[in-house]
Amino acid sequence: MNSPKKPNLDAKDILAMIIAAFELLLPPVLIIFGAVIAIYYVLKFLTT
C-alpha cells in the first residue's frame, strides 16, 4: 500500500471485498429487515 490515493485494485479484489462485506453485514440486515416487517404487520393488524 504505497499509494493510498490510488489503490491498485482489479475487479477480483473489489468483488472479494464486496462479498466479504456482504457476509459480515447480511445477518444483522436480515434480522433488522425481518423485525421491521414483523412490526409493520403487527401494527397493520392492530390498527385495522
C-alpha positions as CSV (number, residue, x, y, z in Angstrom):
1,M,0.0,0.0,0.0
2,N,2.5,2.6,-1.2
3,S,-0.1,5.0,-2.8
4,P,-3.2,5.3,-0.6
5,K,-4.6,7.9,-3.0
6,K,-5.0,5.4,-5.9
7,P,-5.2,1.8,-4.7
8,N,-4.4,-0.7,-7.4
9,L,-7.4,-2.9,-7.3
10,D,-8.7,-5.1,-10.0
11,A,-12.3,-6.4,-10.2
12,K,-11.4,-9.6,-8.4
13,D,-10.2,-7.8,-5.3
14,I,-13.2,-5.5,-5.3
15,L,-15.6,-8.4,-5.8
16,A,-13.9,-10.3,-2.9
17,M,-14.2,-7.2,-0.7
18,I,-17.9,-6.8,-1.6
19,I,-18.6,-10.5,-0.9
20,A,-16.8,-10.2,2.5
21,A,-18.7,-7.1,3.4
22,F,-22.0,-8.9,2.4
23,E,-21.0,-11.9,4.6
24,L,-20.4,-9.6,7.5
25,L,-23.5,-7.3,7.0
26,L,-26.1,-9.8,5.8
27,P,-27.1,-11.5,9.1
28,P,-27.9,-8.2,11.0
29,V,-29.5,-6.7,8.0
30,L,-31.8,-9.8,7.6
31,I,-32.6,-9.7,11.4
32,I,-33.4,-5.9,11.2
33,F,-35.4,-6.4,8.0
34,G,-37.4,-9.3,9.5
35,A,-38.1,-7.3,12.6
36,V,-39.3,-4.3,10.6
37,I,-41.6,-6.4,8.5
38,A,-43.0,-8.1,11.7
39,I,-43.6,-4.8,13.4
40,Y,-45.2,-3.4,10.3
41,Y,-47.6,-6.3,10.0
42,V,-48.4,-6.3,13.7
43,L,-49.2,-2.5,13.6
44,K,-51.2,-3.0,10.4
45,F,-53.1,-5.8,12.1
46,L,-53.8,-3.8,15.3
47,T,-54.8,-0.6,13.6
48,T,-57.3,-2.1,11.1
